[in-house]
């Protein structure tokens, strides 16, 4: 088989839970205000999953929409990758649970952990496997139930996150240049700026660990902000330069939806304020799902149309970061 087959996204979908938690609602939970949250984050509301919903339920709902959008059946899927930092459980993989829920009996499945960068990392992994001829059709999902491990007494973090899922179907061929290239990076020396320190083999579950609230997400916001702006801006420039494409040729840039101030800082650095897509106001930060949900919405609302050059860019715990260049062909 051709070692460098073209790969295209042929369908997208997204799902958010019914329950909406507004900034006004948060005023009843922690000491904060709608104005304080909105002016600092650009967020007005977020969706919260029901007690009986897990990440695989959210991911399966988004996957079914993406499969329908692609016009294929679930048994045509060869590979399922779920990017998540809130899996249903340590094992089996959340991807295996999604496979069972959607009836994708012919797929092999695994999870990918890159925090908020997960969907882009998974997209690149699936693209490379298709391009190499290992599979024909892949389903990539970013799915998170962030509400389960934020500390609802910590106003610096609980206001920032929401639950949801987004998905994309990739297949060999298609119109245009498809999913073209990715630039990615990591820096493990900065892990403690954004992490959940308890619950794994380093700091196993115990009463003492839970009493110290180490099973909750911890973040040093100012440091994360600085690195996020730098790394996302750099990788956008790198992926474009590597493919000899000018920023002026790009019709839409979709960044990780972490905070409107981060998005604004990147758009000013790149000079693309009129082409930077944001929906953080409606969903807050849904981690690995954020990019996938934004991509689906940008396609469905007509922001992205056939022939458009699009850049996706992310930043997450690890630290992890990256940018992906594609030509929309659907």
Residue, then its C-alpha position, 0 to 999 in steps of 0.5 A: x500500500x501507498x505509505x503516504x495515503x491522503x486522509x480526510x475527515x468525512x464526518x464530525x459530531x458533538x454532544x453535551x449533557x442537558x444540565x446547564x450550570x451558569x455563572x449565576x448558579x456558581x454564585x450559590x456554590x462558591x464565592x464568585x460572581x458572573x461578572x468576575x468569571x466572565x471578565x476573566x475567562x469569557x465563560x458564561x455557562x458549562x454543561x454538567x453530566x448526570x450522575x449515571x453518565x460516564x465519559x463513554x456515554x458522552x463519547x458514544x453520543x458524539x460518535x453516533x452523530x459523527x458516524x451519521x454525518x459521515x454516512x457510514x455504518x459503525x461496522x465500517x470503523x476499523x479503529x477507535x481512539x478515545x482521548x480522555x483524562x476522565x476515563x470510565x475507569x482505569x481499565x478497560x479503556x473507555x474506547x472499548x466501552x464506546x465500541x460496545x455502545x455504538x456496535x463498532x464490532x470490527x474496530x480495535x480500540x484504545x485510549x490516549x492520554x494527553x490531557x487537553x491536547x488529547x483530541x489533536x494527538x489522537x487525530x494525528x495518530x489515526x491519520x498516520x495509521x490510515x496513511x500507512x495503510x494499517x486501517x481504512x476508517x478511524x473514529x477519533x473521540x475527545x470525551x470528558x466528565x470533568x465535573x467528577x474531579x474538580x474541587x467544587x470548593x475551589x473557585x479558582x478551578x471549578x468555574x473553568x470546566x464542563x463536560x462534553x464530547x466531540x468526534x470525527x471520522x477519518x478515512x483514506x482519500x477524499x477531496x483536497x489535501x485532507x489532514x496534512x501535517x501536525x507539529x507537537x511537543x511536550x515538557x514533563x518538567x512542568x507537570x506539576x503546574x497542571x495535574x491531578x497528583x493523586x490516584x495513580x501508582x505514584x500516589x495511590x488511592x487512600x483515605x489520607x490522599x482523599x483527605x488532602x484532596x489530591x484526587x482533584x485537579x490542581x492548576x497554577x493558572x498564571x504559569x499555565x496561561x503564559x506557556x499556553x499562549x507561547x506554545x500554541x502560537x509557536x506551533x501554528x507558525x511552525x506547522x505553516x512554515x513547514x508546509x510553506x503556507x502563509x497565515x493569510x491563506x488560513x481561513x479558520x484557526x480553532x484553538x483549545x477552548x481554555x480561556x478567552x484571554x488565552x485565545x485573544x492573546x494568541x489571535x493578537x500574536x498571530x494577527x488573526x482575530x477575525x479568523x479565531x474560532x471560540x465557543x468557550x462562552x457556552x461550554x467552558x473548558x471541556x479538556x480533550x473534548x473542547x477542540x472536537x466540539x469546536x471543530x464540529x460547531x465550526x463545520x455545522x455553522x458554516x464557518x468552515x466550508x469545503x476548500x478552507x485551510x484550517x489550523x487546530x492548536x492545543x495545549x494541555x497538562x503534561x505539558x503537551x501542545x501541538x498544531x494540525x493543518x488540514x484542508x476541509x474537503x467535505 
